[in-house]
């Protein structure tokens, strides 16, 4: 393929991406998705429901079917599973965030411990955190949660293996919907989990735990992850998942200090988030970094060296890191041990 062909292909790809986003918005604005959420419908029924001529409606249905937003069965059209999720969690396709991009990018980021992260960002993460379930299961395996280490087939390729056979405790600091700690508890039948977050998140987290019959091993502390009162030297593990990158540098230092204070000597602090590695970031990773910059005053995706130094500054040792291969957005996990 010539350089000119690659340029033309890239041009067409960009135009198709933009056109697809407009097709999705058009379908939503014309009430097509709402109509199909009621159940499967024929072209005639959809035309009557949306008030569109059948020939014009068909022009819209074809590209929506091509991208898998709508499915066709004989004469009926149905909304796809992914479209149901969009309607439930991201009905506006993130427009409320992206409309703020020009203004947000013109403003100076604020690095202050007093600058609050909009709760809407954490709510959005919690609402869609379940999409990270495969990554969470892999992270639990990497972290060696589960049967006593040393058994055949266990502990291979782990970042850190615990040599304790007694029941372990984990503090999920800023738990969201607790997908990450639920995966750890699912893998380790003796693990007890304490959740920390605001009431709405705790409700979602307990619903997650109860849905997989683990609720009896979960308890909660209501409050903001930065300010809730925590016991000292109490937990074998402290988990901070999809949280730190939303904070300012001052808030990150405070959060890591709180985590280090709460974990037992010899215990570990686990951070799961986006990290800037040596390779060129993917489109999904670049968009997530941009979104953090838009939604927060001082948040950012850190370079690996910077993230490691933060862990060391909090008093942690034996810092280790790995990317989570199963993550669709390039999440990684970093661990440190409290001496």
Helices and strands as residue ranges (DSSP letters): H 3-29, H 32-37, E 41-42, H 43-50, H 54-66, E 70-73, E 76-79, H 81-89, H 95-98, H 101-106, H 119-128, G 129-132, H 133-142, E 169-173, H 179-187, E 192-197, H 199-211, G 215-217, E 218-222, E 235-241, G 244-246, H 249-262, E 263-276, H 283-295, E 302-303, H 304-313, E 316-323, E 331-338
